[in-house]
C-alpha cells in the first residue's frame, strides 16, 4: 500500500501538477480570522497570507489590521473596513474604521484610482448649525450626525432639495453639497461595486474564476475548486485515479483510495458549509434581506391624504424616505406590522429591494432585524435620505 501511494504521488508531481498549475492560478481561501470577517477569494488577495500576487487582480489587495479587520486601502481616501463581499453581485460593503463615515465624506472621500464605484448616490447637503437651532427639528429636514458635531454646534445632513430653504437660516451654513453615496439603512455601511474582472457567469455555473496565468490578466472559468485546507483538488485526485488505468488489484486499491478521498472531501465540505452558515452574522443577513414581490406590496393598505393632512401620529407629517412633507391628495402606504406611513412610491421602491420597514426593520413576519450600527451612537444613519 505504501509503495502504491508513493507511485501515485510521483506520477502526480511529474505529470498532473505542471498541467494544473499552468492552466489556472488556483489559490486558497483566506480571511483575517473571526466569524464576522469576509472570506477572501479571487479577484481579491489577502496580503500576508496569499503571497503570490497572481492570486488576485490589480487593485483588489486586502490586508488585516491589528483588530483583525479586513482592510481595503483606497489610493486617495485611505483605509476602509470591508464588512462583507458579495462575489455573485460583484459588490463589497465598507465602513469607516472609526464608524464615522460622515467625517470621510466631509474630507472629500472618493474612489479615484480604484476599480470600485458607488452602487448608489444622491444629492446631499451638509449644514453646520447652532446647537440651539430648532427649525431643523421642527420640520424634520434632516438628521444630526453626532460623531462630527460639537458642544455648541450640530452637523446636519439633508436632501439637497431643502438647501434653498435652509440657506436662509442665519444659524446654519453649508459646508458640503455633492452627490454622495447612500448607506444601507440604518447601517452606515456603503456599497461599492466593480465591473472587471467579471466572474458572475462563472460563479453562477459553480465554476472557479481565476487568472489564466501569472503573466497575464486574462481571466477564465475553471472546474477546479481550491481546497480550503491545502489538500489536493478533487478533480486532481479524480484525474490521477482514472488517468493511470492500472489493471487488476492495483486498480481496485486505487479506486478504494479514491472513494475514501471523496468521503473525506465531502466531510470537509460539510464542515466548511456549516462554518459558512455561522460566519454570516445577523447584521450581514439583514444586508442580504430579500425584497417583497409586487402582489405583497400592493396588499399593504393605501391612504389618500385629505386637506387636513391628519395622520394618527402628529409626528408622521414627513416621509421618512424622501424627507418631503406630505401634501393633500398624496397617496400614502402603511406597513401593517408596524403601522409606519410613507409615500406610496417611496416605500414601493424600497420594499422591492428590502423586505423590512426602513424605520423599525420589522420584516413581513413581524421579526425585528438588527444591524451592527443600531446600537452605536456615533454611526451615520441616512435611512430616510
Secondary structure, 3 states (H helix, E strand, C coil): CHHHHHHHHHHHHHHHHHHHHHHCCCCCCECCCCCCCCCECCCCEECCCCCCHHHCCCCCEEEECCCCCEEEEECCCEEEEEEEEECCCCEEEEECCCCCHHHHHHCCCCCCCCCEEECCEEEEEEEEEECCCCHHHHHCCEEECHHHCCCCEEEEEEEHHHHHHHHCCCCEEEEEEEEEECECCCCCCEEEEECCCCCHHHHHCCCEEEECCCCCCCEEEECCCCCCCCCCCHHHHHHHHHHHCCCHHHHHHHHHHHHHHHHHHHHHHHHHHHHHHHHCCHHHHHHCCCCCCHHHHHHCCEEECCCCCCCCCCCCCECCCCCCECCCCCEEEEECCCCEEEEHHHHHHHHHHCCECCCCCEECCCCECCCHHHHCCCCCCCCCC
